[in-house]
Amino acid sequence: MINQQKDETKLQVDRTRILLTGLGLGALVGMLSSYLYARAAEENADAEAGTAESISTGQALAVLLAVLGVVRQIAALGKSEKKRRK
């Protein structure tokens, strides 16, 4: 009974650690991505006399699909080897 409670507590601590790590990494990647996008948009606007191009629907959809692919791969890391092969 006590061992089961210790195991459950350890799982909760591990889950919290994983979620906080993911939160931190996601925030860093998002901030870096937005910085790089803003820098590229500024350089492009300077080259074209101050007019910035907007993102097309196709470009936004391509980025969304790429992000979903990465999220799917990350989620697959948590599965056992047997379940990944299906």
C-alpha positions as CSV (number, residue, x, y, z in Angstrom):
1,M,0.0,0.0,0.0
2,I,2.8,2.4,0.9
3,N,4.8,1.4,-2.1
4,Q,1.9,2.1,-4.4
5,Q,1.4,5.6,-2.9
6,K,5.2,6.3,-3.4
7,D,4.9,5.1,-7.0
8,E,1.9,7.3,-7.7
9,T,3.7,10.3,-6.1
10,K,6.8,9.7,-8.2
11,L,4.6,9.5,-11.3
12,Q,3.0,12.8,-10.4
13,V,6.3,14.4,-9.8
14,D,7.7,13.1,-13.1
15,R,4.6,14.3,-15.0
16,T,4.9,17.8,-13.4
17,R,8.6,17.9,-14.3
18,I,7.9,16.9,-17.9
19,L,5.1,19.4,-18.3
20,L,7.2,22.3,-16.9
21,T,10.1,21.3,-19.1
22,G,7.9,21.3,-22.1
23,L,6.4,24.6,-21.2
24,G,9.8,26.2,-20.9
25,L,11.1,24.7,-24.1
26,G,8.0,25.7,-26.0
27,A,8.2,29.3,-24.7
28,L,11.9,29.5,-25.8
29,V,11.2,28.1,-29.2
30,G,8.2,30.3,-29.7
31,M,10.1,33.4,-28.6
32,L,13.0,32.6,-30.9
33,S,10.7,31.9,-33.8
34,S,8.8,35.2,-33.4
35,Y,12.1,37.1,-33.1
36,L,13.5,35.6,-36.3
37,Y,10.2,36.2,-38.1
38,A,10.1,39.9,-37.0
39,R,13.8,40.4,-38.0
40,A,13.2,38.9,-41.4
41,A,10.0,41.0,-41.9
42,E,11.9,44.2,-40.9
43,E,14.7,43.4,-43.4
44,N,12.2,42.7,-46.1
45,A,10.3,45.9,-45.3
46,D,13.5,47.9,-45.5
47,A,14.4,46.4,-48.8
48,E,10.9,47.2,-50.2
49,A,10.6,50.8,-49.1
50,G,8.8,50.1,-45.8
51,T,6.0,47.8,-46.8
52,A,5.8,44.5,-45.0
53,E,4.2,41.4,-46.7
54,S,1.5,39.6,-44.8
55,I,1.6,35.8,-44.4
56,S,-0.5,33.9,-46.9
57,T,-3.0,31.3,-45.9
58,G,-0.9,28.6,-47.7
59,Q,2.2,29.6,-45.7
60,A,0.3,29.6,-42.4
61,L,-1.2,26.1,-43.2
62,A,2.3,24.8,-44.1
63,V,3.7,25.9,-40.8
64,L,0.7,24.5,-38.9
65,L,1.1,21.1,-40.6
66,A,4.8,21.1,-39.8
67,V,4.2,21.9,-36.1
68,L,1.6,19.2,-35.9
69,G,4.1,16.7,-37.4
70,V,6.7,17.7,-34.7
71,V,4.1,17.4,-31.9
72,R,3.1,13.9,-33.2
73,Q,6.7,12.8,-33.2
74,I,7.2,14.1,-29.7
75,A,4.1,12.3,-28.5
76,A,5.3,9.0,-30.1
77,L,8.5,9.3,-28.0
78,G,6.4,8.5,-24.9
79,K,5.0,5.2,-26.3
80,S,6.6,1.9,-25.9
81,E,8.5,0.3,-28.9
82,K,5.7,-2.2,-29.6
83,K,3.0,0.5,-29.8
84,R,5.1,2.8,-32.0
85,R,5.4,0.1,-34.8
86,K,1.6,-0.2,-35.3
